[in-house]
């Protein structure tokens, strides 16, 4: 399930608030515009975020990879 997105005006949001909040609960992201400018973004709770499966062939912990990369950056080794 992907996140859907919808753009509404402030007036539309006010007139149909319950309908839009029901959509947000279902995972829809709402951009609120006023005068053509985005004034707010209402996003669904993180419970709707579903990460993909972890690769089966991943033998190294991603955190260890990030730590090693940062250590190389700090030592200057990366830029030699």
LUMNUZA-414328 format. One record per atom (N, C-alpha, C): residue number from 1; residue in one letter; atom name; x, y, z. Coordinates in nm, 2 decimals. Layout:
N
(NUM 'A' 'CA' (X Y Z));
...
END
This chain:
80
(1 'X' 'N' (0.08 -0.12 0.00));
(1 'X' 'CA' (0.00 0.00 0.00));
(1 'X' 'C' (0.09 0.12 0.00));
(2 'X' 'N' (0.08 0.21 -0.10));
(2 'X' 'CA' (0.15 0.33 -0.11));
(2 'X' 'C' (0.08 0.44 -0.05));
(3 'X' 'N' (0.15 0.55 -0.01));
(3 'X' 'CA' (0.08 0.66 0.04));
(3 'X' 'C' (0.02 0.75 -0.07));
(4 'X' 'N' (-0.11 0.78 -0.06));
(4 'X' 'CA' (-0.17 0.86 -0.16));
(4 'X' 'C' (-0.16 1.01 -0.11));
(5 'X' 'N' (-0.17 1.10 -0.20));
(5 'X' 'CA' (-0.17 1.24 -0.16));
(5 'X' 'C' (-0.28 1.32 -0.23));
(6 'X' 'N' (-0.33 1.42 -0.16));
(6 'X' 'CA' (-0.44 1.50 -0.21));
(6 'X' 'C' (-0.41 1.64 -0.17));
(7 'X' 'N' (-0.45 1.73 -0.26));
(7 'X' 'CA' (-0.44 1.88 -0.23));
(7 'X' 'C' (-0.58 1.94 -0.21));
(8 'X' 'N' (-0.60 2.01 -0.10));
(8 'X' 'CA' (-0.73 2.07 -0.08));
(8 'X' 'C' (-0.71 2.22 -0.03));
(9 'X' 'N' (-0.81 2.30 -0.05));
(9 'X' 'CA' (-0.80 2.44 0.00));
(9 'X' 'C' (-0.84 2.44 0.14));
(10 'X' 'N' (-0.81 2.55 0.21));
(10 'X' 'CA' (-0.85 2.57 0.35));
(10 'X' 'C' (-1.00 2.56 0.36));
(11 'X' 'N' (-1.07 2.62 0.27));
(11 'X' 'CA' (-1.22 2.62 0.27));
(11 'X' 'C' (-1.27 2.48 0.26));
(12 'X' 'N' (-1.22 2.40 0.16));
(12 'X' 'CA' (-1.26 2.26 0.14));
(12 'X' 'C' (-1.24 2.18 0.27));
(13 'X' 'N' (-1.12 2.20 0.33));
(13 'X' 'CA' (-1.09 2.12 0.45));
(13 'X' 'C' (-1.19 2.15 0.56));
(14 'X' 'N' (-1.22 2.28 0.57));
(14 'X' 'CA' (-1.32 2.32 0.68));
(14 'X' 'C' (-1.46 2.27 0.65));
(15 'X' 'N' (-1.50 2.26 0.53));
(15 'X' 'CA' (-1.63 2.22 0.49));
(15 'X' 'C' (-1.65 2.07 0.50));
(16 'X' 'N' (-1.54 1.99 0.48));
(16 'X' 'CA' (-1.54 1.85 0.48));
(16 'X' 'C' (-1.44 1.78 0.57));
(17 'X' 'N' (-1.43 1.84 0.69));
(17 'X' 'CA' (-1.32 1.80 0.78));
(17 'X' 'C' (-1.33 1.66 0.82));
(18 'X' 'N' (-1.44 1.61 0.85));
(18 'X' 'CA' (-1.46 1.47 0.89));
(18 'X' 'C' (-1.42 1.37 0.78));
(19 'X' 'N' (-1.46 1.41 0.66));
(19 'X' 'CA' (-1.43 1.32 0.54));
(19 'X' 'C' (-1.27 1.32 0.52));
(20 'X' 'N' (-1.21 1.43 0.53));
(20 'X' 'CA' (-1.06 1.43 0.51));
(20 'X' 'C' (-0.99 1.36 0.62));
(21 'X' 'N' (-1.03 1.38 0.74));
(21 'X' 'CA' (-0.97 1.30 0.85));
(21 'X' 'C' (-0.99 1.15 0.84));
(22 'X' 'N' (-1.10 1.11 0.79));
(22 'X' 'CA' (-1.12 0.97 0.76));
(22 'X' 'C' (-1.02 0.92 0.66));
(23 'X' 'N' (-1.00 1.00 0.55));
(23 'X' 'CA' (-0.90 0.97 0.45));
(23 'X' 'C' (-0.76 0.96 0.51));
(24 'X' 'N' (-0.73 1.06 0.60));
(24 'X' 'CA' (-0.59 1.06 0.66));
(24 'X' 'C' (-0.57 0.93 0.74));
(25 'X' 'N' (-0.68 0.89 0.82));
(25 'X' 'CA' (-0.67 0.77 0.89));
(25 'X' 'C' (-0.65 0.64 0.81));
(26 'X' 'N' (-0.69 0.65 0.68));
(26 'X' 'CA' (-0.67 0.54 0.58));
(26 'X' 'C' (-0.53 0.55 0.52));
(27 'X' 'N' (-0.46 0.66 0.54));
(27 'X' 'CA' (-0.32 0.66 0.49));
(27 'X' 'C' (-0.30 0.77 0.39));
(28 'X' 'N' (-0.40 0.86 0.36));
(28 'X' 'CA' (-0.38 0.97 0.26));
(28 'X' 'C' (-0.31 1.09 0.33));
(29 'X' 'N' (-0.22 1.14 0.25));
(29 'X' 'CA' (-0.15 1.27 0.29));
(29 'X' 'C' (-0.22 1.38 0.23));
(30 'X' 'N' (-0.26 1.49 0.31));
(30 'X' 'CA' (-0.33 1.60 0.27));
(30 'X' 'C' (-0.24 1.73 0.27));
(31 'X' 'N' (-0.23 1.79 0.15));
(31 'X' 'CA' (-0.16 1.92 0.14));
(31 'X' 'C' (-0.27 2.03 0.14));
(32 'X' 'N' (-0.26 2.12 0.23));
(32 'X' 'CA' (-0.36 2.23 0.25));
(32 'X' 'C' (-0.31 2.35 0.19));
(33 'X' 'N' (-0.38 2.41 0.09));
(33 'X' 'CA' (-0.33 2.53 0.02));
(33 'X' 'C' (-0.42 2.65 0.05));
(34 'X' 'N' (-0.37 2.77 0.05));
(34 'X' 'CA' (-0.44 2.89 0.06));
(34 'X' 'C' (-0.38 2.99 -0.03));
(35 'X' 'N' (-0.46 3.04 -0.13));
(35 'X' 'CA' (-0.40 3.13 -0.23));
(35 'X' 'C' (-0.29 3.07 -0.31));
(36 'X' 'N' (-0.30 2.94 -0.34));
(36 'X' 'CA' (-0.20 2.88 -0.42));
(36 'X' 'C' (-0.08 2.84 -0.35));
(37 'X' 'N' (-0.07 2.87 -0.22));
(37 'X' 'CA' (0.05 2.83 -0.15));
(37 'X' 'C' (0.02 2.73 -0.04));
(38 'X' 'N' (0.11 2.63 -0.03));
(38 'X' 'CA' (0.09 2.53 0.07));
(38 'X' 'C' (0.11 2.59 0.21));
(39 'X' 'N' (0.01 2.57 0.30));
(39 'X' 'CA' (0.02 2.63 0.43));
(39 'X' 'C' (0.03 2.52 0.54));
(40 'X' 'N' (-0.01 2.39 0.50));
(40 'X' 'CA' (0.00 2.28 0.59));
(40 'X' 'C' (0.01 2.15 0.52));
(41 'X' 'N' (0.07 2.05 0.58));
(41 'X' 'CA' (0.07 1.92 0.53));
(41 'X' 'C' (0.02 1.83 0.65));
(42 'X' 'N' (-0.08 1.75 0.62));
(42 'X' 'CA' (-0.13 1.66 0.73));
(42 'X' 'C' (-0.10 1.52 0.68));
(43 'X' 'N' (-0.02 1.45 0.76));
(43 'X' 'CA' (0.03 1.32 0.72));
(43 'X' 'C' (-0.03 1.21 0.82));
(44 'X' 'N' (-0.05 1.09 0.76));
(44 'X' 'CA' (-0.11 0.99 0.85));
(44 'X' 'C' (-0.01 0.95 0.96));
(45 'X' 'N' (-0.05 0.89 1.06));
(45 'X' 'CA' (0.04 0.84 1.17));
(45 'X' 'C' (0.14 0.74 1.11));
(46 'X' 'N' (0.25 0.72 1.17));
(46 'X' 'CA' (0.36 0.63 1.12));
(46 'X' 'C' (0.31 0.49 1.12));
(47 'X' 'N' (0.21 0.45 1.18));
(47 'X' 'CA' (0.16 0.31 1.18));
(47 'X' 'C' (0.13 0.27 1.04));
(48 'X' 'N' (0.11 0.36 0.95));
(48 'X' 'CA' (0.08 0.33 0.81));
(48 'X' 'C' (0.21 0.30 0.73));
(49 'X' 'N' (0.32 0.34 0.78));
(49 'X' 'CA' (0.45 0.31 0.71));
(49 'X' 'C' (0.48 0.16 0.73));
(50 'X' 'N' (0.50 0.10 0.61));
(50 'X' 'CA' (0.54 -0.04 0.61));
(50 'X' 'C' (0.67 -0.06 0.54));
(51 'X' 'N' (0.78 -0.08 0.61));
(51 'X' 'CA' (0.91 -0.10 0.55));
(51 'X' 'C' (0.91 -0.22 0.46));
(52 'X' 'N' (0.99 -0.22 0.36));
(52 'X' 'CA' (1.00 -0.34 0.28));
(52 'X' 'C' (1.08 -0.45 0.35));
(53 'X' 'N' (1.08 -0.57 0.29));
(53 'X' 'CA' (1.15 -0.68 0.35));
(53 'X' 'C' (1.30 -0.66 0.35));
(54 'X' 'N' (1.37 -0.70 0.45));
(54 'X' 'CA' (1.51 -0.69 0.46));
(54 'X' 'C' (1.57 -0.79 0.36));
(55 'X' 'N' (1.67 -0.74 0.29));
(55 'X' 'CA' (1.74 -0.83 0.19));
(55 'X' 'C' (1.79 -0.96 0.25));
(56 'X' 'N' (1.77 -1.07 0.19));
(56 'X' 'CA' (1.81 -1.20 0.25));
(56 'X' 'C' (1.96 -1.22 0.25));
(57 'X' 'N' (2.03 -1.16 0.16));
(57 'X' 'CA' (2.17 -1.17 0.15));
(57 'X' 'C' (2.25 -1.07 0.23));
(58 'X' 'N' (2.18 -0.99 0.32));
(58 'X' 'CA' (2.25 -0.88 0.39));
(58 'X' 'C' (2.32 -0.95 0.51));
(59 'X' 'N' (2.46 -0.95 0.50));
(59 'X' 'CA' (2.54 -1.01 0.61));
(59 'X' 'C' (2.59 -0.91 0.71));
(60 'X' 'N' (2.60 -0.79 0.67));
(60 'X' 'CA' (2.66 -0.68 0.76));
(60 'X' 'C' (2.55 -0.60 0.81));
(61 'X' 'N' (2.56 -0.57 0.94));
(61 'X' 'CA' (2.46 -0.48 1.00));
(61 'X' 'C' (2.47 -0.34 0.94));
(62 'X' 'N' (2.36 -0.28 0.89));
(62 'X' 'CA' (2.37 -0.15 0.83));
(62 'X' 'C' (2.43 -0.04 0.92));
(63 'X' 'N' (2.40 -0.05 1.05));
(63 'X' 'CA' (2.46 0.04 1.15));
(63 'X' 'C' (2.61 0.04 1.15));
(64 'X' 'N' (2.66 -0.09 1.14));
(64 'X' 'CA' (2.81 -0.10 1.13));
(64 'X' 'C' (2.87 -0.04 1.01));
(65 'X' 'N' (2.80 -0.05 0.90));
(65 'X' 'CA' (2.84 0.01 0.77));
(65 'X' 'C' (2.85 0.16 0.78));
(66 'X' 'N' (2.74 0.22 0.85));
(66 'X' 'CA' (2.74 0.37 0.86));
(66 'X' 'C' (2.85 0.41 0.96));
(67 'X' 'N' (2.87 0.34 1.06));
(67 'X' 'CA' (2.98 0.38 1.16));
(67 'X' 'C' (3.12 0.37 1.09));
(68 'X' 'N' (3.14 0.27 1.01));
(68 'X' 'CA' (3.27 0.25 0.94));
(68 'X' 'C' (3.29 0.37 0.84));
(69 'X' 'N' (3.18 0.41 0.77));
(69 'X' 'CA' (3.19 0.52 0.67));
(69 'X' 'C' (3.22 0.65 0.74));
(70 'X' 'N' (3.16 0.67 0.86));
(70 'X' 'CA' (3.18 0.80 0.93));
(70 'X' 'C' (3.33 0.80 0.98));
(71 'X' 'N' (3.38 0.68 1.02));
(71 'X' 'CA' (3.52 0.68 1.07));
(71 'X' 'C' (3.61 0.71 0.96));
(72 'X' 'N' (3.58 0.66 0.84));
(72 'X' 'CA' (3.67 0.69 0.72));
(72 'X' 'C' (3.66 0.84 0.69));
(73 'X' 'N' (3.54 0.90 0.70));
(73 'X' 'CA' (3.53 1.04 0.67));
(73 'X' 'C' (3.61 1.12 0.77));
(74 'X' 'N' (3.60 1.09 0.90));
(74 'X' 'CA' (3.67 1.16 1.00));
(74 'X' 'C' (3.82 1.15 0.99));
(75 'X' 'N' (3.87 1.03 0.94));
(75 'X' 'CA' (4.02 1.01 0.93));
(75 'X' 'C' (4.07 1.08 0.81));
(76 'X' 'N' (3.98 1.12 0.71));
(76 'X' 'CA' (4.03 1.18 0.59));
(76 'X' 'C' (4.06 1.08 0.49));
(77 'X' 'N' (4.06 0.95 0.52));
(77 'X' 'CA' (4.09 0.84 0.43));
(77 'X' 'C' (4.00 0.84 0.30));
(78 'X' 'N' (3.88 0.88 0.32));
(78 'X' 'CA' (3.78 0.88 0.21));
(78 'X' 'C' (3.82 0.98 0.10));
(79 'X' 'N' (3.89 1.08 0.13));
(79 'X' 'CA' (3.92 1.19 0.04));
(79 'X' 'C' (4.06 1.18 -0.02));
(80 'X' 'N' (4.13 1.07 0.00));
(80 'X' 'CA' (4.27 1.06 -0.05));
(80 'X' 'C' (4.27 1.00 -0.19));
END
